[in-house]
């Protein structure tokens, strides 16, 4: 499943920016068995674009929940 979120922001004089993303609750598409409980998580790749061109920065977030 792919979602596109298009927030915008402005860089400061050093090129830094801050944009808030609200991912909501984890779906738990992946799981890891710790031996005591299951850890369900999602891997969320995030790409950055400037004027329609992907720029070098790339982040991956782990959105997770734990179930016993």
BANU-510393 format. One record per atom (N, C-alpha, C, O): atom name; residue number from 0; x, y, z. Coordinates in pm, 1 decimal, always signed. Layout:
BEGIN
{"CA",NUM,{X,Y,Z}} ...
# end
This chain:
BEGIN
{"N",0,{+84.2,-116.2,+0.0}} {"CA",0,{+0.0,+0.0,+0.0}} {"C",0,{+89.7,+123.7,+0.0}} {"O",0,{+184.9,+131.3,+77.7}} {"N",1,{+60.1,+219.4,-85.6}} {"CA",1,{+142.4,+338.5,-97.1}} {"C",1,{+56.8,+462.5,-79.2}} {"O",1,{-47.5,+477.7,-142.8}} {"N",2,{+102.2,+550.1,+7.7}} {"CA",2,{+35.1,+677.6,+29.3}} {"C",2,{+131.6,+789.8,-5.1}} {"O",2,{+251.7,+779.2,+19.7}} {"N",3,{+80.0,+894.8,-61.1}} {"CA",3,{+161.7,+1011.9,-90.5}} {"C",3,{+111.0,+1126.1,-4.6}} {"O",3,{-7.4,+1159.7,-7.3}} {"N",4,{+200.6,+1184.4,+70.6}} {"CA",4,{+169.4,+1296.5,+157.9}} {"C",4,{+256.7,+1412.2,+112.6}} {"O",4,{+378.8,+1398.2,+106.2}} {"N",5,{+197.8,+1523.9,+81.9}} {"CA",5,{+271.4,+1635.9,+24.6}} {"C",5,{+271.1,+1759.5,+114.0}} {"O",5,{+210.0,+1860.6,+79.4}} {"N",6,{+338.6,+1752.6,+228.2}} {"CA",6,{+349.8,+1873.6,+308.2}} {"C",6,{+453.3,+1965.8,+245.7}} {"O",6,{+535.0,+1921.4,+164.9}} {"N",7,{+450.9,+2089.0,+280.8}} {"CA",7,{+553.7,+2179.5,+230.7}} {"C",7,{+618.5,+2250.5,+347.6}} {"O",7,{+558.9,+2263.6,+454.5}} {"N",8,{+738.8,+2295.4,+327.0}} {"CA",8,{+811.9,+2366.5,+430.6}} {"C",8,{+913.7,+2458.0,+366.1}} {"O",8,{+936.8,+2451.8,+245.4}} {"N",9,{+972.8,+2541.0,+445.2}} {"CA",9,{+1073.0,+2635.4,+396.7}} {"C",9,{+1201.8,+2612.4,+474.3}} {"O",9,{+1199.6,+2593.6,+596.0}} {"N",10,{+1312.5,+2613.9,+404.0}} {"CA",10,{+1441.1,+2596.9,+470.8}} {"C",10,{+1487.2,+2728.0,+532.8}} {"O",10,{+1449.2,+2836.8,+489.7}} {"N",11,{+1571.1,+2713.7,+636.3}} {"CA",11,{+1631.8,+2833.1,+693.6}} {"C",11,{+1760.0,+2864.4,+616.1}} {"O",11,{+1787.0,+2801.6,+513.6}} {"N",12,{+1838.1,+2959.3,+663.1}} {"CA",12,{+1958.8,+3000.9,+590.5}} {"C",12,{+2064.1,+2890.7,+583.1}} {"O",12,{+2155.5,+2897.5,+500.8}} {"N",13,{+2051.5,+2787.9,+669.7}} {"CA",13,{+2144.7,+2675.2,+669.2}} {"C",13,{+2091.9,+2554.5,+590.5}} {"O",13,{+2160.2,+2452.7,+579.3}} {"N",14,{+1971.0,+2566.4,+536.4}} {"CA",14,{+1910.8,+2456.3,+461.0}} {"C",14,{+1834.2,+2358.0,+547.0}} {"O",14,{+1791.8,+2253.6,+497.4}} {"N",15,{+1815.1,+2388.5,+675.0}} {"CA",15,{+1740.9,+2300.1,+765.6}} {"C",15,{+1591.4,+2325.7,+753.0}} {"O",15,{+1547.9,+2437.5,+725.3}} {"N",16,{+1513.5,+2219.6,+773.8}} {"CA",16,{+1368.7,+2233.1,+772.4}} {"C",16,{+1307.4,+2133.3,+868.9}} {"O",16,{+1371.9,+2036.6,+909.3}} {"N",17,{+1184.2,+2157.1,+905.1}} {"CA",17,{+1110.5,+2066.9,+992.5}} {"C",17,{+968.7,+2053.1,+939.3}} {"O",17,{+899.1,+2152.4,+918.6}} {"N",18,{+926.7,+1929.1,+917.5}} {"CA",18,{+791.6,+1900.2,+869.1}} {"C",18,{+735.3,+1789.3,+957.3}} {"O",18,{+802.1,+1688.6,+980.7}} {"N",19,{+613.5,+1807.1,+1006.0}} {"CA",19,{+550.4,+1707.6,+1092.1}} {"C",19,{+469.6,+1608.4,+1009.1}} {"O",19,{+390.3,+1648.1,+923.7}} {"N",20,{+490.3,+1478.7,+1034.6}} {"CA",20,{+413.0,+1372.6,+971.0}} {"C",20,{+336.7,+1298.2,+1079.2}} {"O",20,{+395.4,+1256.8,+1179.2}} {"N",21,{+207.5,+1280.8,+1060.5}} {"CA",21,{+127.6,+1201.7,+1152.8}} {"C",21,{+95.8,+1069.9,+1084.3}} {"O",21,{+12.1,+1064.9,+994.2}} {"N",22,{+162.6,+963.0,+1127.0}} {"CA",22,{+145.9,+832.1,+1063.6}} {"C",22,{+29.2,+753.8,+1119.4}} {"O",22,{-15.4,+657.1,+1057.6}} {"N",23,{-20.9,+793.2,+1234.2}} {"CA",23,{-128.8,+717.3,+1295.2}} {"C",23,{-76.6,+588.6,+1355.7}} {"O",23,{+44.1,+572.6,+1373.9}} {"N",24,{-165.7,+497.7,+1386.8}} {"CA",24,{-129.0,+371.5,+1451.1}} {"C",24,{-64.1,+275.6,+1352.4}} {"O",24,{-91.4,+278.8,+1232.4}} {"N",25,{+21.4,+191.3,+1405.4}} {"CA",25,{+85.1,+88.6,+1322.7}} {"C",25,{-17.8,-15.1,+1278.8}} {"O",25,{-112.3,-44.9,+1351.9}} {"N",26,{+1.2,-68.9,+1160.4}} {"CA",26,{-84.8,-175.1,+1108.7}} {"C",26,{-29.9,-310.7,+1151.7}} {"O",26,{-106.4,-404.4,+1174.4}} {"N",27,{+101.1,-321.4,+1162.9}} {"CA",27,{+164.6,-446.6,+1206.2}} {"C",27,{+184.7,-544.2,+1093.0}} {"O",27,{+158.8,-663.4,+1109.2}} {"N",28,{+231.1,-495.8,+977.0}} {"CA",28,{+253.2,-583.1,+862.2}} {"C",28,{+371.0,-677.4,+883.4}} {"O",28,{+377.2,-782.7,+820.0}} {"N",29,{+464.0,-642.1,+970.5}} {"CA",29,{+579.6,-725.5,+1001.5}} {"C",29,{+572.3,-763.9,+1148.7}} {"O",29,{+508.4,-695.3,+1228.4}} {"N",30,{+637.6,-873.4,+1184.0}} {"CA",30,{+638.7,-911.6,+1324.8}} {"C",30,{+772.4,-972.3,+1362.4}} {"O",30,{+844.9,-1026.5,+1279.0}} {"N",31,{+802.7,-961.3,+1491.4}} {"CA",31,{+923.7,-1019.1,+1547.8}} {"C",31,{+885.5,-1086.4,+1679.3}} {"O",31,{+821.9,-1025.3,+1765.1}} {"N",32,{+924.5,-1212.2,+1694.1}} {"CA",32,{+895.2,-1287.3,+1815.4}} {"C",32,{+1012.4,-1271.7,+1911.4}} {"O",32,{+1121.8,-1321.0,+1883.9}} {"N",33,{+990.8,-1203.8,+2023.7}} {"CA",33,{+1097.3,-1181.5,+2122.1}} {"C",33,{+1115.7,-1300.6,+2214.8}} {"O",33,{+1208.6,-1301.9,+2295.5}} {"N",34,{+1029.3,-1399.9,+2204.7}} {"CA",34,{+1031.9,-1512.6,+2296.0}} {"C",34,{+937.5,-1492.1,+2413.7}} {"O",34,{+897.0,-1588.3,+2478.9}} {"N",35,{+902.9,-1367.4,+2440.6}} {"CA",35,{+810.9,-1333.5,+2548.0}} {"C",35,{+684.3,-1272.3,+2490.3}} {"O",35,{+575.0,-1292.4,+2543.1}} {"N",36,{+699.6,-1198.4,+2382.8}} {"CA",36,{+585.7,-1133.0,+2318.2}} {"C",36,{+615.8,-1115.0,+2170.5}} {"O",36,{+729.2,-1133.6,+2126.4}} {"N",37,{+514.7,-1079.3,+2095.7}} {"CA",37,{+532.4,-1046.2,+1955.2}} {"C",37,{+540.2,-895.4,+1940.9}} {"O",37,{+463.7,-822.2,+2003.8}} {"N",38,{+631.7,-849.6,+1859.2}} {"CA",38,{+645.0,-707.7,+1829.3}} {"C",38,{+600.4,-690.5,+1684.5}} {"O",38,{+665.7,-740.8,+1593.0}} {"N",39,{+491.0,-620.6,+1663.5}} {"CA",39,{+438.7,-593.8,+1529.7}} {"C",39,{+481.0,-454.0,+1488.5}} {"O",39,{+474.4,-360.6,+1568.4}} {"N",40,{+524.1,-439.3,+1365.1}} {"CA",40,{+572.3,-309.2,+1320.8}} {"C",40,{+554.0,-292.2,+1170.0}} {"O",40,{+530.3,-388.5,+1097.1}} {"N",41,{+565.5,-169.4,+1126.5}} {"CA",41,{+562.0,-134.0,+985.2}} {"C",41,{+690.3,-58.3,+952.7}} {"O",41,{+738.9,+18.8,+1035.4}} {"N",42,{+745.0,-78.9,+834.9}} {"CA",42,{+858.7,-2.0,+787.3}} {"C",42,{+803.5,+102.5,+691.6}} {"O",42,{+734.6,+69.8,+595.0}} {"N",43,{+834.4,+228.4,+719.7}} {"CA",43,{+777.1,+338.7,+642.9}} {"C",43,{+889.9,+418.0,+576.8}} {"O",43,{+954.5,+499.1,+643.3}} {"N",44,{+915.1,+396.3,+447.1}} {"CA",44,{+1017.7,+477.0,+381.2}} {"C",44,{+964.8,+618.3,+352.5}} {"O",44,{+848.5,+636.1,+316.5}} {"N",45,{+1050.4,+715.9,+368.7}} {"CA",45,{+1012.9,+854.7,+343.0}} {"C",45,{+1116.0,+913.9,+247.9}} {"O",45,{+1236.2,+905.0,+272.8}} {"N",46,{+1070.0,+973.5,+140.6}} {"CA",46,{+1156.9,+1035.7,+41.3}} {"C",46,{+1130.4,+1184.8,+38.3}} {"O",46,{+1017.7,+1228.6,+61.1}} {"N",47,{+1233.1,+1262.8,+10.4}} {"CA",47,{+1220.8,+1407.1,+4.2}} {"C",47,{+1240.5,+1456.0,-138.3}} {"O",47,{+1327.9,+1408.0,-210.4}} {"N",48,{+1158.3,+1551.7,-177.6}} {"CA",48,{+1165.9,+1609.4,-311.9}} {"C",48,{+1175.2,+1760.4,-303.5}} {"O",48,{+1117.9,+1822.3,-213.9}} {"N",49,{+1247.0,+1818.7,-396.3}} {"CA",49,{+1255.4,+1963.2,-408.7}} {"C",49,{+1224.6,+1999.7,-553.2}} {"O",49,{+1297.2,+1960.7,-644.7}} {"N",50,{+1117.5,+2074.2,-573.1}} {"CA",50,{+1073.1,+2113.0,-708.4}} {"C",50,{+1056.4,+1993.0,-800.0}} {"O",50,{+1093.2,+1998.1,-917.3}} {"N",51,{+1000.4,+1883.9,-745.6}} {"CA",51,{+971.2,+1765.4,-825.6}} {"C",51,{+1087.0,+1669.1,-844.4}} {"O",51,{+1070.0,+1565.7,-908.9}} {"N",52,{+1204.4,+1699.5,-790.0}} {"CA",52,{+1321.9,+1613.9,-804.1}} {"C",52,{+1358.1,+1555.1,-668.7}} {"O",52,{+1369.9,+1627.5,-569.8}} {"N",53,{+1375.6,+1422.8,-664.7}} {"CA",53,{+1412.3,+1360.1,-537.6}} {"C",53,{+1550.5,+1406.5,-496.1}} {"O",53,{+1643.7,+1407.1,-576.5}} {"N",54,{+1563.2,+1445.4,-370.2}} {"CA",54,{+1692.8,+1489.3,-319.7}} {"C",54,{+1755.3,+1377.4,-237.5}} {"O",54,{+1688.6,+1279.3,-204.8}} {"N",55,{+1882.3,+1391.9,-204.3}} {"CA",55,{+1960.5,+1285.7,-143.2}} {"C",55,{+1913.5,+1236.8,-7.9}} {"O",55,{+1941.9,+1122.7,+28.5}} {"N",56,{+1843.0,+1318.4,+67.7}} {"CA",56,{+1799.5,+1276.2,+200.5}} {"C",56,{+1692.8,+1168.8,+189.5}} {"O",56,{+1599.5,+1180.3,+110.0}} {"N",57,{+1707.1,+1065.1,+269.2}} {"CA",57,{+1606.2,+959.7,+273.8}} {"C",57,{+1600.9,+905.5,+414.9}} {"O",57,{+1704.8,+880.2,+475.9}} {"N",58,{+1482.3,+887.7,+466.6}} {"CA",58,{+1464.0,+837.6,+602.1}} {"C",58,{+1371.8,+716.4,+598.3}} {"O",58,{+1289.0,+702.5,+508.3}} {"N",59,{+1387.3,+630.3,+695.9}} {"CA",59,{+1295.4,+518.3,+715.4}} {"C",59,{+1250.6,+520.2,+859.9}} {"O",59,{+1332.9,+522.9,+951.4}} {"N",60,{+1120.6,+518.7,+880.1}} {"CA",60,{+1064.6,+518.5,+1014.5}} {"C",60,{+1011.0,+379.8,+1048.0}} {"O",60,{+964.4,+306.8,+960.6}} {"N",61,{+1018.4,+345.7,+1173.5}} {"CA",61,{+956.3,+223.0,+1221.9}} {"C",61,{+837.1,+265.2,+1305.6}} {"O",61,{+852.8,+330.8,+1408.6}} {"N",62,{+719.1,+228.1,+1262.0}} {"CA",62,{+596.5,+257.8,+1333.8}} {"C",62,{+553.9,+126.9,+1397.5}} {"O",62,{+524.7,+31.0,+1326.1}} {"N",63,{+549.3,+120.0,+1531.4}} {"CA",63,{+532.8,-11.0,+1593.1}} {"C",63,{+431.9,-15.1,+1706.0}} {"O",63,{+392.4,+87.1,+1762.1}} {"N",64,{+391.8,-136.9,+1737.0}} {"CA",64,{+308.0,-164.9,+1852.4}} {"C",64,{+351.5,-300.8,+1906.3}} {"O",64,{+404.8,-382.9,+1831.5}} {"N",65,{+329.6,-325.0,+2033.9}} {"CA",65,{+371.5,-451.5,+2095.6}} {"C",65,{+249.0,-525.1,+2147.5}} {"O",65,{+159.6,-465.7,+2207.8}} {"N",66,{+246.8,-654.9,+2123.1}} {"CA",66,{+136.3,-738.0,+2170.1}} {"C",66,{+195.7,-856.4,+2246.9}} {"O",66,{+295.4,-914.8,+2204.4}} {"N",67,{+135.1,-890.6,+2358.4}} {"CA",67,{+185.0,-1004.1,+2436.7}} {"C",67,{+101.8,-1127.6,+2410.6}} {"O",67,{+128.7,-1233.3,+2467.6}} 
# end
